Structure formats: structure tokens, C-alpha cells
Amino acid sequence: MNEKLVCAQCAASYPVSVVRYECDCGGLLAVEREPITAGPAIFDERRASRRGIDASGVWRFREGVLFIGNDLPVSHPEGDTRLYERFGVFFKHEGENPTGSFKDRGMTVAVTQAVRLGARAVACASTGNTSASLAAYAAQANLKSVVFIPAGKISAGKLGQTLAYGATCLEVRGDFDSAMRLVREASTSLGIYLVNSINPFRIEGQKTIVWELLQDLRWKAPDWIVIPAGNLGNTGAFGKALREAHAAGWIAKMPRLAAIQAAGANPFYQSYRQQFASRFRVAAETIATAIRIGDPVSHDRAIAAIRLTNGVVEQVTDDEILAAKREIDGAGIGCEPASATTWAGVKKLRAAGVMRENETTVCVLTGHILKDAEAAVRSASGRTIAIEPTLAAVEKALG
Ligand SMILES: *Cc1c(COP(=O)(O)O)cnc(C)c1O
């Protein structure tokens, strides 16, 4: 019960029962609580039992996620994704979540909180995956959902998914960043609960990506955790997850974070190159539409995460992203373009001598291969050959 919203900038605090996304001083808020006493033993027992909400890879860690007492969360369930070992690194596949991206881990918590706050409608700006996840969880909770998307800039699959779950889509004539500004304004003046990653409850759910991968590795911390970096909610969440896991003694050492941006959407990389002396805004362009973001909302949270973990920020080009995606797809795993930044980043950081091959490295694949079918077809190593319906044509095509 001891949870509160604390400003990362001025340390002011607010009760979790109020609707609030930022501090009066403008700083981002985080859910903070007294030290978590539950630990690996109980988490492992819950994972093995799979009873009720223990089957969820989010709510299994509930003492560190959200105090819900005897209430039932709005859960599919989600999480409990696989860890694959390929090319000498691990891939934690968050595309195996119910709507095909890690966003479900944050959304189960944010929508549970929306219900507790008595919200009637929920909203977000999205490059596609947040909107699909929001629409699904809102449908389950019987809430109206409104999503703000940049017109013509999200994949057909993500848009179709969002509409199918019943959301109202506002196609904003502008980029993601203008859709983000608009939804912040609209949610305040229309009294709609905002569930972008500015929402501190989303962050609490996304921490469990890290906690579950530590559990997958039997609580032996890896040397590196690598993630795509767009709006930077996840980078911030990973830092908080590691701080709390380390403070609670679940892991003995602190892994290093590597946040990877697309070169065409690299404001955080630019800031990193200047030791975070200034904040950058760019006009974003990349094939990795999930991270096509020029003015990331969780900039400050992400700085804290990189500093805490002695982390690094790298950038990769669209060609490097597609080459890495071909390898991940070719290994039979598959992911959407944004997720492939991780493997592209590892290759680049190894070449630069920052990472070494004997270090344990976990790449987080954030989205499913079918999330962006157009990109999958475009970068595919397999080929399509049109033929007449005859055996001779088959032999000729394969010969
Ligand atoms: C949302 C998303 C990201 C970016 O995460 P941020 O928290 O915005 O940095 C990366 N990949 C995929 C597939 C996503 O859906």
C-alpha cells in the first residue's frame, strides 16, 4: 500500500490515486515504494505453478509492479516469453506477447490502474504497437479507447489490429511527435486517461521484461542488455528494473545497458555523444517505424538508466537494421525492423571493441515479425517465383 508517485527531478510526491503524468515542476513521475521483500524464491514458485495471475510474466512480480490487494488485474495473461540462444547471444522475444509486442507488459498495468481510477476512456499516441495493445486491453476492460497515430506512418498490420480490437483512430496529419503533443493536450482537457509511456504505471509493467530475463538466466545477471530506443520508455524502465533488482539483492552485479537508435531517428544518441549536456529534437525518418521518434518523452528517465548502468548508446543505419533482421529471421525467430537494431548494435559495438564475444549478452526483440509484413517481404531472403500449374514448371523453377 505504500506506493506513491515521485518526481524524478524535485522529489515532490503525490498519491497514486490521482490522475497525474508529470510533476508541477514539469519532471517525469515514477512509482516508488518501500523495498520489495518478495524475491526469486517466490517468483520461481509462481512461474512453476502458473496458477491464476501467476501465469502472467508481469503479475508474477506484483510486489514490485502495483499493489492490487485482492482485485484482479486486467490481464490476458502476458509476458512469459521465450529466451532463445543464437549467434552466441540471447534473444528475449517480447513479440510473443498477446498483441505481438512488449507494450502489453506496460498496458496490463496502465489499464488496471485506469479501471481503479474510474476512467471511462483511455488514449495514447502511437507508432502502432502501443495502440494495438491499448485497444486490446481496453476491449477486455470495457473501456473506450482513442488512439492518435501519424497519418500514413504506421504499418497496415498494426492499424488493422488496432481497429479490429475496436479503437477509434485519429489519424493526425503530422509525425509521431505532433500526435504525442496533441494527445497530451486532449487527454487533459477531455478527461481521458493517458497511457503513453509518460504514464508511470506503464513503466512499472515494462520493468518485468528485465526481471523475467533475469529469471530465465536463473538470476545470474548478464554482462549486457540491449534494447531498441525510440520514445525511451523502455530504456527508463530497464534502468529502474535493474536498480530495484540490485537493491533487493536478486542479482549480484549490475548489467550494462546498450540502447540502440536508428541513425535517422537519433536524438538520444546525439545527446549521449555530448555526455547528455543538451537535449536534441530531430525530424525522424527510418524504416523501423516503431522507433521513428524525434523528440522522446522519457529522455530524462533514459539518461538516469544509462548513467546507473554505465551504459552506452549506439546508432545503426536502415541497411544495418535490415541486414540484422535478415539474420534474425533466417535463424527462424523473426522480428519487426525496430527489434533488429539490437543485433545490428551488438555487431557494431563488438567491432568497436566496446562489447566482447565472451560476454553474456541479451538482445530484447520488441515486436513480432508479422507486425510489419511489408518490411518482412522487402528484406526477405526467400523468394517468390510465379509458375504455371505444371510439374515441368516446378522442376524448372527449382532447378
Ligand atoms: C515501442 C517500441 C519500441 C520503442 O520503445 P520505447 O520505449 O519507445 O523506446 C521498440 N520496438 C518496438 C517493436 C516497439 O513497439
The ligand as an ORCA input file, in Angstrom:
! r2SCAN-3c Opt
* xyz 0 1
  C       7.567      0.827    -28.678
  C       8.558      0.034    -29.411
  C       9.931      0.314    -29.339
  C      10.487      1.503    -28.635
  O      10.339      1.512    -27.253
  P      10.470      2.884    -26.466
  O      10.064      2.579    -25.097
  O       9.522      3.841    -27.153
  O      11.871      3.361    -26.606
  C      10.809     -0.530    -29.989
  N      10.369     -1.578    -30.702
  C       9.062     -1.868    -30.807
  C       8.641     -3.033    -31.619
  C       8.108     -1.080    -30.157
  O       6.817     -1.373    -30.290
*
